[in-house]
Amino acid sequence: MRNWDSNYEAGYCSDENDFADATFVCRKLNIPLHRVYFIKEYWNEVFTVLLQEYQTGFTPNPDILCNRYIKFDSFYQHCRNNLGIDVIATGHYANTSFGPFLEYYNKTEDVKLLQPKDKFKDQTFFLSQVKQYSLKRCMFPLANLLKTEVREIAKKEGLLNVANKKDSTGICFIGKKKFQDFIAEYIDTKKGQFIDIDTGRIVGVHEGLHKWTVGQRCCLPNCRDAYFVLKKDLATNNIYVVAGTKHSALWNNICITMPPHWIRREPLELTENGVLNCYFRFQHTKPLAPCKTVKNSEGLTIILKNNLRAITEGQYAVLYKDGECLGSAKMKNICHNFVF
């Protein structure tokens, strides 16, 4: 599957290397290999949204969008309609209530998205916006395997060139480029000021809100303290910063979201009691954090038991309970702890 065209766009696509690896594996296992292009779909459903959100001061998550609109929609529909397949299988570290190989499949039931055995590699975070119709017909063969076990299986099968392949990290189409250099190819420079939230003093100049995210170190010259991004002001094009990574304003416990996407349905606990006791995550590598979730007029209000650092507008609040990924909602407002 190729989603990016490096011939016409800035950035990088590892498609050719990945295709060579896939060709080797398919020949070894004697299974057919198909190549399909979703460049237009990716541009319209993922990359255009990413640019719009950066321009409005948000920090988006393209991996969650890619899974929802490309892998579990365009790709799924292509396989069903053009290849005549019954189900798809992916290499995500995830599981469902239908089992890794759909051994418990029931067409009359909705499927649950469950965490895998390998909690460190758990990728349910990235699947938190996937819809029922494709999730019900998806196998996750790695559900009960650790990444180390998967590598050992590959070695035993003689797939040495992929067995030791590095894990993919970061946004796939950026490659080795610095993010700020890449995004500058698509969004015009618009200078603004870095302002110390405590003193109101201008401590530096930036070249665009889209190049910065909450919690990021600014590396400003001629400043004694290390400054970190606290909030981006779209109206003034200024970025408010705080001195020190442990500044209290960076640590918060309340966020407001847009309407949620529930994998199955709205949890009964929330519907009947008005409060959902569950767990929260906004970065897939971070531990699950206990929280209370209530509905508001536009989405959800999530109240964490403990403060977390650099909760960010535009990122997804992904909710869990009893090993199940319930769904997610995009965060639109963070209630900051200001002390003057």
Contacts in CASP RR format, 6 or more apart in sequence:
PFRMAT RR
TARGET T0000
AUTHOR 0000-0000-0000
METHOD contacts of the structure
MODEL  1
MRNWDSNYEAGYCSDENDFADATFVCRKLNIPLHRVYFIKEYWNEVFTVL
LQEYQTGFTPNPDILCNRYIKFDSFYQHCRNNLGIDVIATGHYANTSFGP
FLEYYNKTEDVKLLQPKDKFKDQTFFLSQVKQYSLKRCMFPLANLLKTEV
REIAKKEGLLNVANKKDSTGICFIGKKKFQDFIAEYIDTKKGQFIDIDTG
RIVGVHEGLHKWTVGQRCCLPNCRDAYFVLKKDLATNNIYVVAGTKHSAL
WNNICITMPPHWIRREPLELTENGVLNCYFRFQHTKPLAPCKTVKNSEGL
TIILKNNLRAITEGQYAVLYKDGECLGSAKMKNICHNFVF
1 35 0 8 1.000
1 36 0 8 1.000
1 37 0 8 1.000
1 38 0 8 1.000
1 70 0 8 1.000
1 71 0 8 1.000
1 75 0 8 1.000
2 13 0 8 1.000
2 15 0 8 1.000
2 19 0 8 1.000
2 35 0 8 1.000
2 36 0 8 1.000
2 37 0 8 1.000
2 38 0 8 1.000
2 39 0 8 1.000
3 13 0 8 1.000
3 37 0 8 1.000
3 38 0 8 1.000
3 39 0 8 1.000
3 41 0 8 1.000
3 42 0 8 1.000
3 46 0 8 1.000
3 66 0 8 1.000
3 70 0 8 1.000
3 172 0 8 1.000
3 173 0 8 1.000
4 11 0 8 1.000
4 12 0 8 1.000
4 13 0 8 1.000
4 15 0 8 1.000
4 39 0 8 1.000
4 42 0 8 1.000
4 172 0 8 1.000
4 173 0 8 1.000
5 13 0 8 1.000
5 39 0 8 1.000
6 12 0 8 1.000
6 13 0 8 1.000
9 173 0 8 1.000
10 177 0 8 1.000
10 182 0 8 1.000
10 185 0 8 1.000
10 186 0 8 1.000
11 173 0 8 1.000
11 174 0 8 1.000
11 175 0 8 1.000
11 177 0 8 1.000
11 182 0 8 1.000
11 185 0 8 1.000
12 173 0 8 1.000
12 174 0 8 1.000
12 175 0 8 1.000
12 176 0 8 1.000
12 177 0 8 1.000
13 172 0 8 1.000
13 173 0 8 1.000
14 168 0 8 1.000
14 172 0 8 1.000
14 175 0 8 1.000
19 35 0 8 1.000
21 161 0 8 1.000
21 162 0 8 1.000
21 165 0 8 1.000
22 33 0 8 1.000
23 33 0 8 1.000
24 159 0 8 1.000
24 161 0 8 1.000
24 162 0 8 1.000
25 159 0 8 1.000
25 162 0 8 1.000
26 32 0 8 1.000
26 33 0 8 1.000
28 157 0 8 1.000
28 158 0 8 1.000
28 159 0 8 1.000
29 157 0 8 1.000
34 83 0 8 1.000
36 75 0 8 1.000
36 78 0 8 1.000
38 70 0 8 1.000
38 74 0 8 1.000
38 75 0 8 1.000
41 69 0 8 1.000
41 70 0 8 1.000
41 74 0 8 1.000
42 66 0 8 1.000
42 70 0 8 1.000
45 65 0 8 1.000
45 69 0 8 1.000
45 70 0 8 1.000
45 74 0 8 1.000
46 62 0 8 1.000
46 65 0 8 1.000
46 66 0 8 1.000
46 69 0 8 1.000
46 70 0 8 1.000
47 62 0 8 1.000
47 173 0 8 1.000
49 60 0 8 1.000
49 65 0 8 1.000
50 60 0 8 1.000
50 62 0 8 1.000
50 65 0 8 1.000
51 186 0 8 1.000
51 187 0 8 1.000
53 59 0 8 1.000
53 60 0 8 1.000
53 314 0 8 1.000
54 60 0 8 1.000
54 183 0 8 1.000
54 187 0 8 1.000
54 209 0 8 1.000
54 210 0 8 1.000
55 187 0 8 1.000
55 209 0 8 1.000
55 210 0 8 1.000
56 234 0 8 1.000
57 209 0 8 1.000
57 210 0 8 1.000
57 232 0 8 1.000
57 234 0 8 1.000
57 313 0 8 1.000
58 313 0 8 1.000
58 314 0 8 1.000
59 213 0 8 1.000
59 214 0 8 1.000
59 312 0 8 1.000
59 313 0 8 1.000
59 314 0 8 1.000
59 315 0 8 1.000
60 314 0 8 1.000
60 315 0 8 1.000
61 314 0 8 1.000
61 315 0 8 1.000
61 316 0 8 1.000
62 171 0 8 1.000
63 126 0 8 1.000
63 171 0 8 1.000
64 125 0 8 1.000
64 126 0 8 1.000
64 128 0 8 1.000
64 129 0 8 1.000
64 316 0 8 1.000
64 328 0 8 1.000
65 129 0 8 1.000
67 126 0 8 1.000
67 127 0 8 1.000
67 129 0 8 1.000
67 130 0 8 1.000
68 129 0 8 1.000
68 130 0 8 1.000
68 131 0 8 1.000
71 90 0 8 1.000
72 127 0 8 1.000
72 130 0 8 1.000
72 131 0 8 1.000
72 134 0 8 1.000
72 135 0 8 1.000
72 138 0 8 1.000
73 131 0 8 1.000
73 134 0 8 1.000
75 88 0 8 1.000
76 88 0 8 1.000
76 134 0 8 1.000
76 137 0 8 1.000
76 138 0 8 1.000
79 85 0 8 1.000
79 88 0 8 1.000
80 137 0 8 1.000
86 137 0 8 1.000
87 102 0 8 1.000
87 137 0 8 1.000
87 138 0 8 1.000
87 139 0 8 1.000
88 134 0 8 1.000
88 137 0 8 1.000
88 138 0 8 1.000
88 139 0 8 1.000
89 138 0 8 1.000
89 139 0 8 1.000
89 140 0 8 1.000
89 141 0 8 1.000
90 138 0 8 1.000
90 139 0 8 1.000
90 140 0 8 1.000
91 140 0 8 1.000
91 141 0 8 1.000
91 142 0 8 1.000
92 123 0 8 1.000
92 126 0 8 1.000
92 127 0 8 1.000
92 140 0 8 1.000
92 142 0 8 1.000
93 116 0 8 1.000
93 118 0 8 1.000
93 121 0 8 1.000
93 122 0 8 1.000
93 123 0 8 1.000
93 140 0 8 1.000
93 142 0 8 1.000
93 143 0 8 1.000
93 147 0 8 1.000
94 113 0 8 1.000
94 114 0 8 1.000
94 115 0 8 1.000
94 116 0 8 1.000
94 122 0 8 1.000
94 123 0 8 1.000
94 124 0 8 1.000
94 127 0 8 1.000
94 140 0 8 1.000
94 143 0 8 1.000
95 113 0 8 1.000
95 114 0 8 1.000
95 115 0 8 1.000
95 116 0 8 1.000
95 117 0 8 1.000
95 140 0 8 1.000
95 143 0 8 1.000
95 144 0 8 1.000
96 111 0 8 1.000
96 112 0 8 1.000
96 113 0 8 1.000
96 114 0 8 1.000
96 135 0 8 1.000
96 138 0 8 1.000
96 140 0 8 1.000
96 143 0 8 1.000
97 104 0 8 1.000
97 109 0 8 1.000
97 111 0 8 1.000
97 112 0 8 1.000
97 114 0 8 1.000
98 104 0 8 1.000
98 105 0 8 1.000
98 106 0 8 1.000
98 111 0 8 1.000
98 136 0 8 1.000
99 140 0 8 1.000
99 143 0 8 1.000
100 139 0 8 1.000
100 140 0 8 1.000
100 141 0 8 1.000
100 142 0 8 1.000
100 143 0 8 1.000
100 144 0 8 1.000
101 139 0 8 1.000
101 141 0 8 1.000
102 137 0 8 1.000
102 139 0 8 1.000
105 136 0 8 1.000
107 136 0 8 1.000
110 132 0 8 1.000
110 136 0 8 1.000
110 264 0 8 1.000
110 265 0 8 1.000
111 132 0 8 1.000
111 135 0 8 1.000
111 136 0 8 1.000
111 263 0 8 1.000
111 264 0 8 1.000
112 263 0 8 1.000
112 264 0 8 1.000
112 324 0 8 1.000
113 124 0 8 1.000
113 127 0 8 1.000
113 128 0 8 1.000
113 130 0 8 1.000
113 135 0 8 1.000
113 263 0 8 1.000
113 324 0 8 1.000
113 325 0 8 1.000
113 327 0 8 1.000
114 124 0 8 1.000
114 143 0 8 1.000
114 323 0 8 1.000
114 324 0 8 1.000
114 325 0 8 1.000
115 122 0 8 1.000
115 124 0 8 1.000
115 320 0 8 1.000
115 323 0 8 1.000
115 324 0 8 1.000
115 325 0 8 1.000
116 122 0 8 1.000
116 123 0 8 1.000
116 124 0 8 1.000
116 140 0 8 1.000
116 142 0 8 1.000
116 143 0 8 1.000
116 144 0 8 1.000
117 143 0 8 1.000
117 144 0 8 1.000
117 145 0 8 1.000
117 146 0 8 1.000
118 142 0 8 1.000
118 145 0 8 1.000
118 146 0 8 1.000
118 147 0 8 1.000
120 147 0 8 1.000
121 146 0 8 1.000
121 147 0 8 1.000
122 284 0 8 1.000
123 284 0 8 1.000
124 318 0 8 1.000
124 320 0 8 1.000
124 325 0 8 1.000
125 281 0 8 1.000
125 283 0 8 1.000
125 284 0 8 1.000
125 316 0 8 1.000
125 318 0 8 1.000
125 325 0 8 1.000
126 284 0 8 1.000
127 135 0 8 1.000
127 325 0 8 1.000
128 261 0 8 1.000
128 263 0 8 1.000
128 316 0 8 1.000
128 318 0 8 1.000
128 325 0 8 1.000
128 327 0 8 1.000
128 328 0 8 1.000
129 261 0 8 1.000
129 316 0 8 1.000
129 327 0 8 1.000
129 328 0 8 1.000
130 263 0 8 1.000
132 263 0 8 1.000
132 264 0 8 1.000
135 263 0 8 1.000
142 150 0 8 1.000
145 153 0 8 1.000
147 167 0 8 1.000
151 163 0 8 1.000
151 164 0 8 1.000
152 163 0 8 1.000
154 160 0 8 1.000
154 162 0 8 1.000
154 163 0 8 1.000
155 163 0 8 1.000
171 179 0 8 1.000
174 182 0 8 1.000
179 211 0 8 1.000
180 211 0 8 1.000
183 210 0 8 1.000
183 211 0 8 1.000
184 207 0 8 1.000
184 211 0 8 1.000
187 208 0 8 1.000
187 210 0 8 1.000
189 207 0 8 1.000
189 208 0 8 1.000
190 207 0 8 1.000
190 208 0 8 1.000
190 209 0 8 1.000
190 237 0 8 1.000
191 205 0 8 1.000
191 206 0 8 1.000
191 207 0 8 1.000
191 208 0 8 1.000
191 237 0 8 1.000
192 205 0 8 1.000
192 206 0 8 1.000
192 207 0 8 1.000
192 208 0 8 1.000
192 237 0 8 1.000
192 238 0 8 1.000
192 239 0 8 1.000
193 202 0 8 1.000
193 204 0 8 1.000
193 205 0 8 1.000
193 206 0 8 1.000
193 238 0 8 1.000
193 239 0 8 1.000
194 202 0 8 1.000
194 203 0 8 1.000
194 204 0 8 1.000
194 205 0 8 1.000
194 206 0 8 1.000
194 218 0 8 1.000
194 220 0 8 1.000
194 227 0 8 1.000
194 238 0 8 1.000
194 239 0 8 1.000
194 240 0 8 1.000
194 241 0 8 1.000
195 201 0 8 1.000
195 202 0 8 1.000
195 203 0 8 1.000
195 238 0 8 1.000
195 239 0 8 1.000
195 240 0 8 1.000
195 241 0 8 1.000
196 202 0 8 1.000
196 203 0 8 1.000
196 227 0 8 1.000
196 240 0 8 1.000
196 241 0 8 1.000
196 242 0 8 1.000
196 243 0 8 1.000
197 230 0 8 1.000
197 231 0 8 1.000
197 240 0 8 1.000
197 241 0 8 1.000
197 242 0 8 1.000
197 249 0 8 1.000
197 338 0 8 1.000
198 242 0 8 1.000
198 243 0 8 1.000
198 340 0 8 1.000
203 220 0 8 1.000
203 223 0 8 1.000
203 227 0 8 1.000
203 241 0 8 1.000
204 218 0 8 1.000
204 220 0 8 1.000
204 223 0 8 1.000
206 212 0 8 1.000
206 218 0 8 1.000
206 239 0 8 1.000
208 237 0 8 1.000
209 232 0 8 1.000
209 234 0 8 1.000
209 237 0 8 1.000
209 239 0 8 1.000
212 218 0 8 1.000
212 229 0 8 1.000
212 232 0 8 1.000
212 239 0 8 1.000
213 229 0 8 1.000
213 312 0 8 1.000
214 229 0 8 1.000
214 230 0 8 1.000
214 231 0 8 1.000
214 232 0 8 1.000
214 250 0 8 1.000
214 310 0 8 1.000
214 311 0 8 1.000
214 312 0 8 1.000
214 313 0 8 1.000
214 334 0 8 1.000
215 228 0 8 1.000
215 229 0 8 1.000
215 230 0 8 1.000
215 245 0 8 1.000
215 250 0 8 1.000
215 309 0 8 1.000
215 310 0 8 1.000
215 312 0 8 1.000
216 228 0 8 1.000
216 229 0 8 1.000
217 226 0 8 1.000
217 227 0 8 1.000
217 228 0 8 1.000
217 245 0 8 1.000
218 226 0 8 1.000
218 227 0 8 1.000
218 228 0 8 1.000
218 229 0 8 1.000
218 241 0 8 1.000
219 226 0 8 1.000
220 227 0 8 1.000
225 243 0 8 1.000
225 244 0 8 1.000
226 243 0 8 1.000
226 244 0 8 1.000
226 245 0 8 1.000
227 241 0 8 1.000
227 242 0 8 1.000
227 243 0 8 1.000
227 244 0 8 1.000
228 241 0 8 1.000
228 242 0 8 1.000
228 243 0 8 1.000
228 244 0 8 1.000
228 245 0 8 1.000
228 247 0 8 1.000
228 250 0 8 1.000
228 310 0 8 1.000
229 239 0 8 1.000
229 240 0 8 1.000
229 241 0 8 1.000
230 240 0 8 1.000
230 241 0 8 1.000
230 242 0 8 1.000
230 247 0 8 1.000
230 249 0 8 1.000
230 250 0 8 1.000
230 336 0 8 1.000
231 239 0 8 1.000
231 240 0 8 1.000
231 336 0 8 1.000
232 239 0 8 1.000
232 240 0 8 1.000
233 239 0 8 1.000
233 240 0 8 1.000
242 249 0 8 1.000
242 250 0 8 1.000
245 309 0 8 1.000
248 337 0 8 1.000
248 339 0 8 1.000
249 336 0 8 1.000
249 337 0 8 1.000
249 338 0 8 1.000
249 339 0 8 1.000
250 309 0 8 1.000
250 310 0 8 1.000
251 307 0 8 1.000
251 308 0 8 1.000
251 309 0 8 1.000
251 337 0 8 1.000
252 307 0 8 1.000
252 308 0 8 1.000
252 311 0 8 1.000
252 334 0 8 1.000
252 335 0 8 1.000
252 336 0 8 1.000
252 337 0 8 1.000
253 303 0 8 1.000
253 304 0 8 1.000
253 305 0 8 1.000
253 306 0 8 1.000
253 307 0 8 1.000
253 308 0 8 1.000
253 335 0 8 1.000
253 337 0 8 1.000
254 301 0 8 1.000
254 302 0 8 1.000
254 303 0 8 1.000
254 304 0 8 1.000
254 334 0 8 1.000
254 335 0 8 1.000
255 301 0 8 1.000
255 302 0 8 1.000
255 311 0 8 1.000
255 317 0 8 1.000
255 331 0 8 1.000
255 333 0 8 1.000
255 334 0 8 1.000
255 335 0 8 1.000
256 296 0 8 1.000
256 298 0 8 1.000
256 299 0 8 1.000
256 300 0 8 1.000
256 301 0 8 1.000
256 302 0 8 1.000
256 331 0 8 1.000
256 332 0 8 1.000
256 333 0 8 1.000
256 334 0 8 1.000
256 335 0 8 1.000
257 299 0 8 1.000
257 300 0 8 1.000
257 301 0 8 1.000
257 302 0 8 1.000
257 317 0 8 1.000
257 329 0 8 1.000
257 330 0 8 1.000
257 331 0 8 1.000
257 332 0 8 1.000
258 298 0 8 1.000
258 299 0 8 1.000
258 329 0 8 1.000
258 330 0 8 1.000
258 331 0 8 1.000
258 332 0 8 1.000
259 298 0 8 1.000
259 299 0 8 1.000
259 329 0 8 1.000
260 266 0 8 1.000
260 299 0 8 1.000
260 300 0 8 1.000
260 319 0 8 1.000
260 327 0 8 1.000
260 328 0 8 1.000
260 329 0 8 1.000
261 327 0 8 1.000
261 328 0 8 1.000
261 329 0 8 1.000
262 326 0 8 1.000
262 327 0 8 1.000
263 325 0 8 1.000
263 326 0 8 1.000
263 327 0 8 1.000
264 326 0 8 1.000
267 276 0 8 1.000
267 278 0 8 1.000
267 321 0 8 1.000
267 326 0 8 1.000
269 275 0 8 1.000
269 276 0 8 1.000
269 277 0 8 1.000
270 276 0 8 1.000
270 293 0 8 1.000
270 294 0 8 1.000
270 295 0 8 1.000
274 294 0 8 1.000
274 295 0 8 1.000
275 292 0 8 1.000
275 293 0 8 1.000
275 294 0 8 1.000
276 292 0 8 1.000
276 293 0 8 1.000
276 294 0 8 1.000
276 319 0 8 1.000
276 321 0 8 1.000
277 290 0 8 1.000
277 291 0 8 1.000
277 292 0 8 1.000
277 293 0 8 1.000
277 321 0 8 1.000
278 290 0 8 1.000
278 291 0 8 1.000
278 293 0 8 1.000
278 319 0 8 1.000
278 320 0 8 1.000
278 321 0 8 1.000
278 326 0 8 1.000
279 288 0 8 1.000
279 289 0 8 1.000
279 290 0 8 1.000
279 291 0 8 1.000
279 319 0 8 1.000
279 320 0 8 1.000
279 321 0 8 1.000
280 288 0 8 1.000
280 289 0 8 1.000
280 290 0 8 1.000
280 291 0 8 1.000
280 293 0 8 1.000
280 302 0 8 1.000
280 304 0 8 1.000
280 317 0 8 1.000
280 318 0 8 1.000
280 319 0 8 1.000
280 320 0 8 1.000
281 287 0 8 1.000
281 288 0 8 1.000
281 289 0 8 1.000
281 317 0 8 1.000
281 318 0 8 1.000
281 320 0 8 1.000
282 308 0 8 1.000
282 311 0 8 1.000
282 312 0 8 1.000
282 315 0 8 1.000
282 316 0 8 1.000
282 317 0 8 1.000
282 318 0 8 1.000
282 331 0 8 1.000
283 315 0 8 1.000
286 308 0 8 1.000
288 320 0 8 1.000
289 304 0 8 1.000
289 305 0 8 1.000
289 306 0 8 1.000
289 308 0 8 1.000
290 304 0 8 1.000
290 305 0 8 1.000
290 306 0 8 1.000
291 302 0 8 1.000
291 303 0 8 1.000
291 304 0 8 1.000
291 305 0 8 1.000
291 319 0 8 1.000
292 302 0 8 1.000
292 303 0 8 1.000
293 300 0 8 1.000
293 301 0 8 1.000
293 302 0 8 1.000
293 303 0 8 1.000
293 319 0 8 1.000
294 300 0 8 1.000
294 301 0 8 1.000
294 303 0 8 1.000
295 301 0 8 1.000
299 329 0 8 1.000
300 317 0 8 1.000
300 329 0 8 1.000
302 317 0 8 1.000
302 319 0 8 1.000
307 337 0 8 1.000
311 331 0 8 1.000
311 334 0 8 1.000
312 331 0 8 1.000
312 334 0 8 1.000
313 331 0 8 1.000
313 332 0 8 1.000
313 333 0 8 1.000
313 334 0 8 1.000
314 330 0 8 1.000
314 331 0 8 1.000
314 332 0 8 1.000
315 330 0 8 1.000
315 331 0 8 1.000
316 328 0 8 1.000
316 329 0 8 1.000
316 330 0 8 1.000
316 331 0 8 1.000
317 328 0 8 1.000
317 329 0 8 1.000
317 330 0 8 1.000
317 331 0 8 1.000
318 325 0 8 1.000
318 327 0 8 1.000
318 328 0 8 1.000
319 325 0 8 1.000
319 326 0 8 1.000
319 327 0 8 1.000
319 328 0 8 1.000
320 326 0 8 1.000
END
